[in-house]
Amino acid sequence: MTTTKIIYLLGLICLLASCTPNTVSIHLTNNLNAERQNETIEILIADLPDHWSSKVDKIGIYDPAENAFLISQLIDVNQDGKMDQLIFQPTMAPLSEKTFQLKVQTDKPEVVDYCYSRIVPTRIDDYTWENDRVAFRTYGPAAQALVEEGKKGGIISSGIDCWLKKVNYPVINKWYKASEEEDISYHEDHGEGLDNYHVGISRGAGGLAIKGEDDQYFVSKNFIAHSTLATGPLRTLFQLDYADWEGPQGMIKEQKTISLDYGNNLMKIEVSLQGTDHIVAGISLQENNGSIIDKNNILIFKQDHFDTTLSNVILSPKIHYKGHHEYNPGIKDQNHAFLDLKVIDESLVYYVGFYWSESNQFADHEAWEAHLDDLAIKIENPILININ
């Protein structure tokens, strides 16, 4: 082979190499002696090489060990038209390490948006969200206006409502449509579950309050604005803004960012909070027909709920945990178990969810409690991520 040909071939090889995207490996480490699944890994697009961020819509998470792609989801967190996060949910054995790769995935499979949320203007203006296991809703400005104008059908409450599901497929749109078009009430169980949880002016299943003197509790009113940031197979993400509200020592500014991930009974609530360094999250004691279970930063209320068992929970990372207390004057919508929380640098993170016995998601309440104990440990010890 002539020198000219050798130089030509070397040049061609270098050219091809420069056009081939460098392999990006995502190395995960599970330091716990427990299996990990339905935990969401977040990859920042900004941390990836430029040639990947320019083809973000084609990125797939490839598992070399299984020779298969995982389900993944892209999220535009700041809604600027550019994707900010790539998320996926690996399964990891106890005390294990695993490496995934970024690859171009030309044929992405059809997926179901199990994790879904939206405003519901046809039902005043509820905001409702769900995944494959649980569903929730809370109340907006139109519902508040009805009360303030002396009209029927409204509610003033920043409490959180539970929708009890028996099925793993989406029900929000189905239940609202059946109610609006066929007058089929979602307050009755037609085989998929129902909404028979009472919120009223209580904190419901995890709303916030500030405790003042003489057992006075200060709360926000309904959210005044919303922004749906993501729905998809793995996560729904949205923000709720509240009008400034009066606390015991001045005005409070509040914004909630809520995420609910596939396979999880608890949602994550991240709160931007100005005007206080402490706050409480409450579970309504309803008809006082249950028991409070205190596990330090895990607060559970297990109750008899229309011949079933409903178990609400608030879970706090240890850094935000301060204690717990009960306020039970025997007055409707004022009886609560509270988890006391510390606000750090004007921010707060806590988790809210529930288990309903009719869902058959856990063998019994002991299994549910064991799951929560395990979850609390995993929150304190996240899967370690190393991008090469």
Phi and psi in degrees as a GROMACS rama.xvg file:
@    title "Ramachandran Plot"
@    xaxis  label "Phi"
@    yaxis  label "Psi"
@TYPE xy
-73.8618  160.148  THR-2
-61.2359  -36.6465  THR-3
-62.405  -43.0282  THR-4
-66.1954  -39.2785  LYS-5
-62.5961  -45.0579  ILE-6
-61.4161  -40.3021  ILE-7
-62.4847  -46.5173  TYR-8
-65.5767  -40.6474  LEU-9
-62.7653  -39.9685  LEU-10
-64.358  -40.0136  GLY-11
-64.9115  -41.6027  LEU-12
-62.3628  -44.0538  ILE-13
-62.4568  -39.2193  CYS-14
-64.1646  -45.9779  LEU-15
-63.0456  -40.5086  LEU-16
-63.2206  -37.4669  ALA-17
-70.6291  -22.8174  SER-18
-91.1521  -8.88856  CYS-19
-93.5761  123.088  THR-20
-60.1614  136.104  PRO-21
-63.6921  143.531  ASN-22
-69.7986  131.28  THR-23
-107.366  118.947  VAL-24
-104.093  138.04  SER-25
-113.052  105.917  ILE-26
-98.71  122.903  HIS-27
-112.719  142.855  LEU-28
-128.805  125.888  THR-29
-103.65  106.835  ASN-30
-87.9477  0.686053  ASN-31
-97.1707  150.673  LEU-32
-86.4467  57.6521  ASN-33
-154.628  145.451  ALA-34
-69.6986  144.508  GLU-35
-116.47  126.237  ARG-36
-152.922  157.636  GLN-37
57.3786  28.7239  ASN-38
-105.612  130.738  GLU-39
-91.1943  126.23  THR-40
-93.4399  129.679  ILE-41
-108.968  123.033  GLU-42
-111.17  124.359  ILE-43
-79.4518  126.849  LEU-44
-59.947  -32.5831  ILE-45
-64.6428  -20.622  ALA-46
-84.7395  -5.54679  ASP-47
-92.5806  154.902  LEU-48
-57.8445  152.491  PRO-49
-56.6181  -37.5382  ASP-50
-68.6468  -17.6347  HIS-51
-86.4373  -42.516  TRP-52
-64.5391  -22.6813  SER-53
-78.741  -15.0287  SER-54
-125.153  40.6048  LYS-55
-58.9854  -34.385  VAL-56
-66.9837  -16.8797  ASP-57
-101.844  0.816494  LYS-58
-70.9357  135.219  ILE-59
-128.033  155.155  GLY-60
-98.1055  113.107  ILE-61
-105.116  132.735  TYR-62
-102.806  103.613  ASP-63
-61.4385  -33.6756  PRO-64
-65.5232  -32.6899  ALA-65
-103.273  -5.41987  GLU-66
52.0155  48.9379  ASN-67
-153.95  155.761  ALA-68
-90.3003  145.76  PHE-69
-90.4482  158.109  LEU-70
-66.4795  133.039  ILE-71
-136.265  169.052  SER-72
-147.854  137.214  GLN-73
-98.0786  142.737  LEU-74
-133.665  129.707  ILE-75
-95.8302  90.8212  ASP-76
-65.782  -43.8805  VAL-77
-94.3638  5.82744  ASN-78
56.2178  41.5052  GLN-79
-101.437  9.02423  ASP-80
89.3743  -1.92456  GLY-81
-120.34  136.904  LYS-82
-71.0264  137.191  MET-83
-108.813  -29.7666  ASP-84
-132.578  146.636  GLN-85
-119.088  122.038  LEU-86
-120.074  150.999  ILE-87
-156.256  166.845  PHE-88
-125.685  98.9995  GLN-89
-81.828  162.031  PRO-90
-107.901  128.285  THR-91
-129.153  134.522  MET-92
-70.8307  162.782  ALA-93
-58.8484  141.93  PRO-94
46.8036  55.7865  LEU-95
-131.549  164.689  SER-96
-126.876  149.765  GLU-97
-151.763  142.898  LYS-98
-117.816  130.14  THR-99
-114.539  164.284  PHE-100
-128.582  148.456  GLN-101
-83.7619  129.054  LEU-102
-139.871  154.343  LYS-103
-68.3945  124.502  VAL-104
-114.145  97.8972  GLN-105
-73.9308  -37.48  THR-106
-112.604  88.9186  ASP-107
-82.2977  136.625  LYS-108
-70.5009  156.894  PRO-109
-66.9032  136.847  GLU-110
-126.889  158.027  VAL-111
-97.6865  134.554  VAL-112
-79.4436  73.9912  ASP-113
-62.0907  -32.1556  TYR-114
-99.6424  107.566  CYS-115
-140.518  147.049  TYR-116
-155.476  154.922  SER-117
-168.607  161.537  ARG-118
-78.3765  147.72  ILE-119
-122.945  82.7221  VAL-120
-66.2705  -22.7469  PRO-121
-75.427  -14.5326  THR-122
-115.616  63.3323  ARG-123
62.0842  -101.853  ILE-124
-157.854  52.6385  ASP-125
-59.8882  151.697  ASP-126
-112.097  128.194  TYR-127
-128.493  142.943  THR-128
-146.735  155.897  TRP-129
-158.446  165.448  GLU-130
-136.071  -153.928  ASN-131
-78.6191  -4.99267  ASP-132
-123.977  -35.0627  ARG-133
-140.652  167.359  VAL-134
-148.241  153.91  ALA-135
-144.014  167.172  PHE-136
-155.986  161.806  ARG-137
-146.593  -179.782  THR-138
-120.175  144.154  TYR-139
-107.981  -170.585  GLY-140
-67.0698  -32.2569  PRO-141
-66.1006  -37.7717  ALA-142
-64.6866  -37.5282  ALA-143
-67.6579  -41.4038  GLN-144
-61.992  -36.9113  ALA-145
-58.9258  -43.7275  LEU-146
-65.3301  -45.5821  VAL-147
-67.1191  -24.0498  GLU-148
-93.2851  3.44841  GLU-149
74.9363  22.3737  GLY-150
-100.962  161.26  LYS-151
-82.362  158.235  LYS-152
93.8537  -5.46715  GLY-153
-95.7121  178.36  GLY-154
-157.709  140.573  ILE-155
-111.139  109.036  ILE-156
-168.789  135.66  SER-157
-104.597  18.2826  SER-158
-69.1889  164.564  GLY-159
-111.463  130.231  ILE-160
-96.3168  147.279  ASP-161
-106.198  131.23  CYS-162
-105.487  124.539  TRP-163
-95.1795  116.453  LEU-164
-106.879  141.32  LYS-165
-102.902  -10.8854  LYS-166
-117.93  161.129  VAL-167
-100.843  4.60207  ASN-168
-100.824  163.79  TYR-169
-64.6576  140.859  PRO-170
-126.613  -14.1819  VAL-171
-54.4211  -58.5807  ILE-172
-63.8511  -37.6802  ASN-173
-64.178  -45.4639  LYS-174
-69.288  -42.4002  TRP-175
-65.1278  -41.4151  TYR-176
-63.1307  -43.5461  LYS-177
-63.4073  -35.4661  ALA-178
-70.1181  -42.4023  SER-179
-75.4646  -38.9751  GLU-180
-97.9627  -28.0122  GLU-181
-122.924  3.45563  GLU-182
57.0499  36.3708  ASP-183
-95.1661  116.582  ILE-184
-77.147  131.099  SER-185
-83.8627  3.58131  TYR-186
-85.169  -0.670131  HIS-187
-120.963  147.345  GLU-188
-85.18  116.596  ASP-189
-108.842  23.8997  HIS-190
112.648  -15.2242  GLY-191
-112.035  -8.4906  GLU-192
122.976  -167.584  GLY-193
-169.522  171.472  LEU-194
-111.058  97.0584  ASP-195
-126.2  24.6348  ASN-196
-92.7197  134.655  TYR-197
-96.8362  129.905  HIS-198
-108.711  -57.6903  VAL-199
57.4919  -136.785  GLY-200
-93.9051  11.1336  ILE-201
-76.896  179.602  SER-202
-81.2473  -6.33055  ARG-203
60.3889  -125.525  GLY-204
-108.32  49.5242  ALA-205
128.984  15.7085  GLY-206
-71.4684  162.353  GLY-207
-97.694  157.295  LEU-208
-158.314  161.147  ALA-209
-118.624  127.747  ILE-210
-86.0919  123.874  LYS-211
-101.108  -158.111  GLY-212
-80.3503  159.327  GLU-213
56.779  38.3986  ASP-214
56.4924  36.9928  ASP-215
-97.9738  132.371  GLN-216
-115.16  131.719  TYR-217
-105.187  134.183  PHE-218
-138.48  158.693  VAL-219
-78.0674  165.677  SER-220
-93.5187  -159.106  LYS-221
-64.4081  156.299  ASN-222
-63.7914  150.86  PHE-223
-107.928  -16.7841  ILE-224
-152.089  153.492  ALA-225
-138.724  158.321  HIS-226
-147.252  116.684  SER-227
-84.4173  115.746  THR-228
-95.8328  -30.0684  LEU-229
-163.28  142.477  ALA-230
-133.936  157.6  THR-231
167.976  -168.182  GLY-232
-72.0836  -22.426  PRO-233
-118.448  -24.7974  LEU-234
-156.613  139.809  ARG-235
-112.437  140.643  THR-236
-138.212  132.26  LEU-237
-154.853  164.169  PHE-238
-122.519  144.822  GLN-239
-125.313  128.119  LEU-240
-105.396  144.46  ASP-241
-122.267  145.138  TYR-242
-63.468  146.189  ALA-243
-53.1314  135.591  ASP-244
-128.526  158.466  TRP-245
-82.6851  125.293  GLU-246
-103.581  -179.636  GLY-247
-67.4751  -19.3529  PRO-248
-129.491  26.9498  GLN-249
134.984  -173.326  GLY-250
-81.423  147.314  MET-251
-115.559  133.236  ILE-252
-106.267  131.77  LYS-253
-140.165  134.544  GLU-254
-140.123  133.26  GLN-255
-108.172  136.326  LYS-256
-115.898  117.947  THR-257
-117.223  133.408  ILE-258
-127.434  140.494  SER-259
-131.53  119.508  LEU-260
-104.797  156.235  ASP-261
-57.3104  138.88  TYR-262
78.4642  7.50746  GLY-263
-114.573  139.732  ASN-264
-88.979  -11.1926  ASN-265
-116.574  138.959  LEU-266
-95.4046  157.002  MET-267
-101.396  127.935  LYS-268
-116.665  115.648  ILE-269
-105.926  124.09  GLU-270
-117.121  127.779  VAL-271
-92.3819  118.656  SER-272
-138.195  120.419  LEU-273
-119.02  138.703  GLN-274
112.42  -2.98671  GLY-275
-156.833  151.965  THR-276
-110.36  8.35511  ASP-277
-149.384  152.703  HIS-278
-161.494  166.206  ILE-279
-126.448  148.542  VAL-280
-112.852  131.789  ALA-281
-117.013  150.646  GLY-282
-116.408  123.614  ILE-283
-63.5763  134.955  SER-284
-85.1142  3.65841  LEU-285
51.6092  -117.247  GLN-286
-95.1518  17.1312  GLU-287
56.0992  40.1325  ASN-288
-116.663  41.3014  ASN-289
-149.811  -167.478  GLY-290
-132.688  142.908  SER-291
-93.4192  129.74  ILE-292
-116.386  115.223  ILE-293
-105.023  118.523  ASP-294
-123.243  55.7072  LYS-295
59.2136  -107.304  ASN-296
-83.3537  12.2162  ASN-297
-120.819  120.459  ILE-298
-118.561  123.172  LEU-299
-121.875  138.654  ILE-300
-120.726  110.487  PHE-301
-99.5131  122.3  LYS-302
-134.176  154.592  GLN-303
-77.5611  121.154  ASP-304
-129.295  95.949  HIS-305
49.3413  57.3024  PHE-306
65.7025  16.3019  ASP-307
-128.23  179.597  THR-308
-113.351  127.514  THR-309
-119.048  128.809  LEU-310
-125.59  104.623  SER-311
-89.4063  149.419  ASN-312
-141.813  143.56  VAL-313
-122.093  128.668  ILE-314
-125.237  132.144  LEU-315
-118.343  138.767  SER-316
-57.327  148.392  PRO-317
-58.2556  -32.4109  LYS-318
-63.8461  -26.125  ILE-319
-99.8884  -5.44402  HIS-320
-77.7027  133.673  TYR-321
-124.131  -28.7372  LYS-322
155.547  -162.734  GLY-323
-152.726  157.467  HIS-324
-154.383  168.06  HIS-325
-121.987  137.895  GLU-326
-125.554  113.558  TYR-327
-139.467  76.6752  ASN-328
-78.4318  -2.28869  PRO-329
76.2628  24.7835  GLY-330
-112.335  133.835  ILE-331
-52.4751  134.451  LYS-332
69.5365  5.53463  ASP-333
-113.208  -3.46152  GLN-334
-91.435  121.26  ASN-335
-144.595  153.833  HIS-336
-102.786  133.197  ALA-337
-120.424  137.877  PHE-338
-98.6685  121.766  LEU-339
-84.7048  130.116  ASP-340
-127.84  148.128  LEU-341
-99.1904  130.92  LYS-342
-90.1179  125.606  VAL-343
-119.091  123.106  ILE-344
51.548  43.8502  ASP-345
62.0198  29.0286  GLU-346
-142.701  156.517  SER-347
-148.1  141.265  LEU-348
-127.239  130.675  VAL-349
-150.729  167.405  TYR-350
-123.042  141.627  TYR-351
-135.402  138.217  VAL-352
-172.349  -167.101  GLY-353
-162.802  165.827  PHE-354
-129.883  132.035  TYR-355
-114.14  128.659  TRP-356
-60.0919  -31.1629  SER-357
-70.9672  -14.2936  GLU-358
-76.7153  -20.0325  SER-359
57.3719  31.3105  ASN-360
-80.0087  -22.7436  GLN-361
-132.491  151.337  PHE-362
-62.2902  -38.7582  ALA-363
-165.673  -176.888  ASP-364
-68.1855  -31.1037  HIS-365
-62.2202  -39.3338  GLU-366
-66.608  -37.5046  ALA-367
-63.1663  -45.0556  TRP-368
-63.4015  -40.3045  GLU-369
-63.133  -38.2091  ALA-370
-61.7911  -42.0455  HIS-371
-67.4381  -39.8995  LEU-372
-59.4649  -44.1205  ASP-373
-65.1804  -41.8657  ASP-374
-62.866  -41.873  LEU-375
-60.5555  -39.4327  ALA-376
-65.7267  -41.7194  ILE-377
-67.7951  -34.5847  LYS-378
-63.0617  -38.5019  ILE-379
-76.3885  -18.1996  GLU-380
-130.937  71.4465  ASN-381
-65.0337  158.093  PRO-382
-61.1553  133.036  ILE-383
-82.4779  138.814  LEU-384
-119.669  129.862  ILE-385
-132.014  118.993  ASN-386
-102.302  123.579  ILE-387
